[in-house]
Amino acid sequence: MPDFKYIVVGAGMMGAAAARHLSVQTDGVVLIGPGEPADRKTHQGVFSSHYDEARITRGFDGDLVWAELAQRSIRRYAEIEAKSGIPFFTEAGCLFTGNGRGLAGDYVTRALSSADRLGLEVETCGNAALADRFPMFSLPADHGGYFEASKAGHINPRALVKAQCAIAEAQGARLLRETAAHIRDTSHGVEVMTREGATYTAEKVIVAAGGFTNMAALLPSSVDMAATGRTIVFFELDEARQTLFGAMPSTIVLAETEDEIVYILPPVRYPDGKVYLKIGGESEKGRLETLAQAVDWFHSDGAPDEVDFLKKKALSLMPELAGSPVTSGSCVASITRTGYPYIGYTQPSNIAVLTGGNFVSAKSSDEIGRLGAQLLLNGQLMEDEFAAEMSPVFV
């Protein structure tokens, strides 16, 4: 007889959410995944990209599926905060700005259509209105904006994962701080072997290992997904700049090509006690194929040329940042063939996969995890659960 009904492998944003939703409806749930390493620079195991204090959340999206995933998650933020006692959502609002040409124009057209269908309140701002309302920016004269003030802003991904895990445990799930090394189907259930030397069995297993999904013997077949390194830059703000940028919304600066897009997080206090403004982009495409490559990347401070690009971009948009101390870091984006998360069974049909954030999933992770739980509980996703869009592509 298996040790558990369900094992969730990966205690990141999707996995922790899946464990919470499973444990509401059944017992016999275990979540397996290591905690955040004490020393990022020397850690030799797997990482998670939720080791951060701020990620943008918003409903305004050029893809209706992603917009709906976000809305379903955002509606549950207050419940998760209340049940866990852990706050993670800051309603700072979210601003999109751009000149309306090329990719930027196409994105906004689709996003406005999605916003209309979902009933989102999005305010259109001309350049003069942007300058008056958001004086911390120095935007090009041809830029307009779209501001979503309600139920948008940023979440603390560390705190959200902590909240999900706390609720799951309170509902009877077990949290094992181990690292899965191998998964195989047997006549007595699915076996999950960990690096710590333990073996656990379950009726079904779902693998939510993010960028590391293909880097260990976790799935019978690899998913068609690229793990790509991304660089982030932090400007340390003194008290005067904290005041200057204090009313800043989460911001996405659209461009005519994808490589020029940047996102900006408003001032947030980090565990070192300092307040940082963060900027990142979407231009990097380098693939991480092995665990060793991924570990080396997480040990790094990102790509120097990308750091330079982001610094220059930030200073052009926010000149008052000049003179602020600058540091940088690294994370990993999991990009699927379809552009949507993969939520589905492998062969055999008692091992499932839940992965593929596509660099936009933090805000939507609760709904993505819920869909993973529904897959295990019901054996399949329904049409209103985006069954077709979430279907995995295997190599």
Secondary structure, 3 states (H helix, E strand, C coil): CCCEEEEEECCCHHHHHHHHHHHHHCCCEEEECCCCCCCCCCCCCCCCCCCCCCEEECCCCCCHHHHHHHHHHHCCHHHHHHHHCCCCEECCCEEEEECCCHHHHHHHHHHHHHHHHHCCCCEEECHHHHHHHCCCCCCCCCCEEEEECCCCEEECHHHHHHHHHHHHHHCCCEEECCCEEEEEEECCEEEEEECCCCEEEEEEEEECCHHHCCCCECCCCCECEEEEEEEEEEEECCHHHHHHCCCCCEEEECCCCHHHCEEEEEEEECCCCCEEEEEEECCCCCECCCHHHHHHHHHCCCCHHHHHHHHHHHHHHCHHHCCCCEEEEEEEEEEECCCCCEEEECCCCCEEEEECCCCCCHHHHHHHHHHHHHHHHHCCCCHHHCCCCCCCCEC
